[in-house]
């Protein structure tokens, strides 16, 4: 099996965009804006920009369209495909850099062993009680609105029952001695295992829980035909762990908060 190359990883990374249930999407040939539901902590997102025009010119159009949502700011993802000078254009308009992540990939199957974590239990979000726990952990780590109602949680559990069984992924919740402490997702698309949303409650970090969830998702990916794992790892937290496990960095992406008012 050959080594991964930048073109392959970049193409798979560009194909990965989020569109939660209930989102409003504005997509042109040059950019993609997504208005997430209100329970998300950052509801307006500029997911990508691909243009041959000067970065400052296309940003004027983006800001004009984004402002119509009536929100105070937009989260801007500067992806590998962003035009030259886009970071500078954002900073000149008052944007603030809030995050930097490595684009990381690994051939699957991978030799990643599961650490011995006493009392650890990993459960798919296929039952209502696990869906509740997943929501609680995610809100604690990532922020966001109030608790989803039971119907929403039940739909999530039902959806994961189908996708986990079908081999296309779902959400894993980690428990230590019965306490939910972490979440991590996987979605397999065209042979690429997208690893997303991995997070551990602060007081339970450093015990191997995150690595165990990576190993479990990679095993699932290998068992369902994936040939590559792809993720974005924060440079200050998850990226060093993932690189020690064998993931390679193929560049960096940055997230900015851009005021609209």
C-alpha positions as CSV (number, residue, x, y, z in Angstrom):
1,X,0.0,0.0,0.0
2,X,1.5,3.3,-1.1
3,X,2.0,6.4,0.9
4,X,-0.7,9.1,1.1
5,X,0.0,12.2,-1.0
6,X,-1.1,15.8,-0.6
7,X,-3.4,15.8,-3.6
8,X,-5.4,12.8,-2.3
9,X,-5.6,14.1,1.3
10,X,-6.5,17.6,0.2
11,X,-9.3,16.4,-2.1
12,X,-10.8,14.2,0.7
13,X,-10.5,17.1,3.1
14,X,-12.2,19.6,0.7
15,X,-15.1,17.1,0.3
16,X,-15.8,17.2,4.0
17,X,-18.3,19.8,4.9
18,X,-20.9,19.9,7.8
19,X,-24.6,20.5,7.3
20,X,-26.5,19.7,10.5
21,X,-30.2,19.0,10.3
22,X,-32.1,22.3,10.0
23,X,-29.2,24.2,8.4
24,X,-29.6,26.9,5.8
25,X,-26.9,26.8,3.0
26,X,-25.8,29.5,0.7
27,X,-23.3,28.1,-1.8
28,X,-21.8,29.8,-4.9
29,X,-18.9,28.9,-7.2
30,X,-16.7,30.9,-4.8
31,X,-17.8,30.2,-1.2
32,X,-20.1,28.2,1.1
33,X,-22.0,29.8,4.0
34,X,-23.9,27.6,6.4
35,X,-26.3,28.9,9.0
36,X,-26.5,26.2,11.7
37,X,-29.5,25.8,14.1
38,X,-29.5,28.1,17.1
39,X,-28.2,25.4,19.6
40,X,-24.8,25.7,18.0
41,X,-22.4,28.0,19.7
42,X,-21.1,29.5,16.4
43,X,-24.2,29.3,14.2
44,X,-22.9,31.0,11.1
45,X,-19.9,29.4,9.3
46,X,-18.0,30.2,6.1
47,X,-16.9,26.7,5.3
48,X,-14.7,27.3,2.2
49,X,-13.6,29.8,-0.3
50,X,-12.3,28.9,-3.8
51,X,-11.7,31.8,-6.2
52,X,-9.3,33.2,-8.7
53,X,-10.3,36.7,-7.7
54,X,-8.3,38.8,-5.2
55,X,-9.1,37.6,-1.7
56,X,-10.2,41.1,-0.6
57,X,-12.7,41.4,-3.4
58,X,-14.4,38.1,-2.8
59,X,-14.4,38.8,1.0
60,X,-16.5,42.0,0.4
61,X,-19.1,39.8,-1.3
62,X,-19.0,37.2,1.5
63,X,-19.4,39.8,4.3
64,X,-22.4,41.4,2.4
65,X,-24.2,38.1,2.1
66,X,-23.3,36.9,5.6
67,X,-24.6,40.1,7.2
68,X,-28.1,39.3,5.9
69,X,-28.4,36.5,8.5
70,X,-28.5,39.3,11.1
71,X,-25.8,37.7,13.3
72,X,-22.9,39.5,14.9
73,X,-20.1,37.4,13.5
74,X,-19.2,34.5,11.2
75,X,-16.8,31.7,11.8
76,X,-14.4,31.5,8.9
77,X,-12.5,28.4,8.0
78,X,-9.4,29.0,6.0
79,X,-8.9,25.7,4.3
80,X,-6.0,24.3,2.2
81,X,-7.8,25.6,-0.9
82,X,-8.2,29.2,0.3
83,X,-6.8,31.9,-2.1
84,X,-3.5,33.6,-1.4
85,X,-3.8,36.5,1.0
86,X,-7.1,35.4,2.5
87,X,-5.7,35.4,6.1
88,X,-4.4,38.9,5.6
89,X,-7.7,40.1,4.1
90,X,-9.6,38.7,7.1
91,X,-7.2,40.4,9.6
92,X,-7.5,43.7,7.8
93,X,-11.3,43.5,8.4
94,X,-10.9,42.9,12.1
95,X,-11.0,39.1,12.2
96,X,-9.6,37.3,15.2
97,X,-7.7,34.0,14.9
98,X,-9.4,31.5,17.3
99,X,-8.0,28.1,16.3
100,X,-5.3,26.4,14.2
101,X,-5.5,22.8,13.2
102,X,-3.4,20.3,11.3
103,X,-5.0,18.4,8.5
104,X,-4.0,14.8,9.5
105,X,-4.3,11.5,7.6
106,X,-3.3,7.9,8.1
107,X,-3.5,4.8,6.0
108,X,-6.1,2.2,7.2
109,X,-5.7,-0.4,8.5
110,X,-3.3,1.1,11.0
111,X,-1.3,-0.4,13.8
112,X,-2.8,1.6,16.7
113,X,-3.2,-0.4,19.9
114,X,-5.8,0.3,22.4
115,X,-4.4,1.6,25.7
116,X,-5.3,-0.2,28.9
117,X,-7.7,2.2,30.7
118,X,-9.2,0.7,33.8
119,X,-13.0,1.0,33.9
120,X,-13.3,2.2,30.3
121,X,-16.4,1.3,28.3
122,X,-17.1,2.6,24.8
123,X,-20.7,2.6,23.6
124,X,-22.2,3.7,20.3
125,X,-25.0,6.3,20.5
126,X,-27.6,3.8,19.5
127,X,-29.8,4.1,22.6
128,X,-31.6,7.0,24.1
129,X,-29.7,7.1,27.4
130,X,-26.4,7.1,25.5
131,X,-27.7,9.9,23.3
132,X,-28.5,11.9,26.4
133,X,-25.0,11.4,27.8
134,X,-23.4,12.3,24.4
135,X,-25.3,15.5,24.3
136,X,-24.3,16.4,27.9
137,X,-20.6,15.8,27.3
138,X,-20.6,17.6,23.9
139,X,-22.3,20.7,25.5
140,X,-19.8,20.7,28.3
141,X,-16.8,20.6,26.0
142,X,-17.9,22.5,23.0
143,X,-20.6,24.8,24.4
144,X,-23.9,25.5,22.6
145,X,-27.5,25.9,23.5
146,X,-29.8,24.0,25.9
147,X,-30.5,20.3,26.0
148,X,-32.2,18.9,22.9
149,X,-35.6,17.5,23.6
150,X,-36.3,13.7,23.8
151,X,-37.6,13.5,20.3
152,X,-34.3,14.9,18.9
153,X,-32.2,12.6,21.0
154,X,-34.3,9.6,20.0
155,X,-33.9,10.5,16.3
156,X,-30.1,10.7,16.8
157,X,-30.0,7.3,18.5
158,X,-32.2,5.7,15.7
159,X,-30.1,7.2,13.0
160,X,-26.9,5.8,14.6
161,X,-28.5,2.4,14.9
162,X,-28.8,2.4,11.2
163,X,-25.5,3.9,10.2
164,X,-23.4,1.9,12.7
165,X,-24.9,-1.3,11.5
166,X,-24.5,-0.2,7.8
167,X,-20.8,0.5,8.3
168,X,-20.9,4.2,7.7
169,X,-20.2,5.4,11.2
170,X,-21.8,7.1,14.2
171,X,-20.9,8.6,17.6
172,X,-19.0,6.8,20.4
173,X,-19.4,7.8,24.0
174,X,-16.7,6.8,26.5
175,X,-17.5,5.9,30.1
176,X,-15.2,5.6,33.0
177,X,-16.7,3.5,35.8
178,X,-20.1,4.3,34.4
179,X,-19.6,8.1,34.1
180,X,-19.7,9.6,30.5
181,X,-16.5,11.4,30.0
182,X,-15.9,11.7,26.2
183,X,-17.4,11.7,22.8
184,X,-16.0,11.0,19.3
185,X,-17.5,10.5,15.9
186,X,-16.7,8.7,12.7
187,X,-18.3,8.9,9.2
188,X,-17.1,6.7,6.3
189,X,-17.5,8.3,2.9
190,X,-16.0,6.8,-0.3
191,X,-13.4,4.8,1.6
192,X,-12.4,7.8,3.8
193,X,-13.0,7.5,7.6
194,X,-13.7,11.1,8.8
195,X,-12.9,11.3,12.5
196,X,-14.7,14.2,14.1
197,X,-15.8,15.7,17.4
198,X,-13.3,13.9,19.6
199,X,-13.2,15.5,23.1
200,X,-12.7,14.4,26.7
201,X,-13.9,16.2,29.7
202,X,-11.0,18.2,31.2
203,X,-10.9,16.4,34.5
204,X,-10.5,13.0,32.7
205,X,-7.8,13.9,30.3
206,X,-4.4,12.3,30.3
207,X,-5.7,8.8,31.1
208,X,-5.7,7.3,27.6
209,X,-9.4,7.8,26.8
210,X,-8.8,9.9,23.7
211,X,-6.3,7.4,22.3
212,X,-8.7,4.5,23.0
213,X,-11.4,6.3,21.1
214,X,-9.1,6.8,18.1
215,X,-8.1,3.1,18.2
216,X,-11.7,2.0,18.3
217,X,-12.7,4.2,15.4
218,X,-9.8,3.1,13.3
219,X,-10.7,-0.6,14.0
220,X,-14.3,0.2,12.9
221,X,-13.0,1.9,9.8
222,X,-10.8,-1.0,8.8
223,X,-13.6,-3.4,9.4
224,X,-15.8,-1.5,7.0
225,X,-13.5,-1.0,4.0
226,X,-12.0,2.4,4.7
227,X,-8.5,2.9,3.3
228,X,-7.7,6.3,4.9
229,X,-8.5,8.1,8.1
230,X,-8.8,11.9,8.0
231,X,-9.2,14.4,10.7
232,X,-8.3,17.9,11.8
233,X,-6.3,18.1,15.0
234,X,-5.8,21.2,17.1
235,X,-2.2,22.1,17.2
236,X,-2.2,22.6,21.0
237,X,-4.2,19.6,22.0
238,X,-5.1,16.6,19.8
239,X,-2.7,17.0,17.0
240,X,0.4,15.9,19.0
241,X,-1.4,12.8,20.2
242,X,-2.6,11.9,16.7
243,X,0.9,12.4,15.3
244,X,2.4,10.1,17.9
245,X,-0.2,7.5,16.8
246,X,1.1,7.7,13.2
247,X,-1.0,10.4,11.6
248,X,0.8,12.7,9.2
249,X,0.2,16.4,8.7
250,X,-0.6,17.7,5.2
251,X,-0.9,21.4,6.1
252,X,-2.8,23.6,8.5
253,X,-6.2,25.2,8.5
254,X,-7.1,28.2,10.6
255,X,-10.4,29.4,12.1
256,X,-11.2,33.1,12.5
257,X,-14.1,35.0,14.1
258,X,-15.1,37.8,11.7
259,X,-17.3,40.6,13.1
260,X,-20.3,41.5,10.9
261,X,-21.5,44.5,12.8
